């Protein structure tokens, strides 16, 4: 996969920006506040549908601008993909290859990972950081994973809401079968991806570090039990 063309207009301090990156490696240099991080942020937005620095799209608008647009041309598996985003307050339009799309559609054509000042939370932060890191990795190699993940999240929210509201046991149990099926799919896919990831990660660590690095995968319930048994 390589980013062949990139355009931005109205995004942060970028104004009208056009870029044709090298397919392998690119360096950006410049004075402080010249827009280096904003450029990376704009490319990241085209891969995730959100910023890694701002919680609101309004923060990304250039001063005096009512909207921003981003465009990319991607070479991916010998196929050409075009994707664009147009954002104005309260509205966002996403297109991939000329058709309306979602953030997931963007992620499929441009996988991105930001290494920013918060990356230490992958080790030191709460489990949510590690789950998101795994989930994005699995999503890019198992495209059916997104459906299982969404089904699991929905069943989990509904079941937790029934518990919080003190609903009858039958109303809580009504979500168990969906939660268990989707949850075990999510856990199995995460574990398979983690095993493959660790083979590559360990080979890199062995080459550069004078000590052994070990990481483990915790599925979130007691080993040896099925998810159905754990929920019981």
HUHU-V309680 format. One record per helix or strand. SS is the DSSP state (alpha for helix, beta for strand). FROM is the first residue (numbers start at 1). TO is the last residue. If there is no record, write none. Layout:
ss->SS from->FROM to->TO
ss->SS from->FROM to->TO
This chain:
ss->beta from->2 to->9
ss->beta from->11 to->11
ss->beta from->16 to->19
ss->alpha from->36 to->48
ss->alpha from->57 to->60
ss->beta from->61 to->61
ss->beta from->67 to->76
ss->beta from->79 to->88
ss->beta from->91 to->96
ss->beta from->99 to->100
ss->alpha from->103 to->109
ss->alpha from->121 to->124
ss->alpha from->127 to->141
ss->alpha from->145 to->164
ss->alpha from->169 to->173
ss->alpha from->176 to->208
ss->alpha from->227 to->231
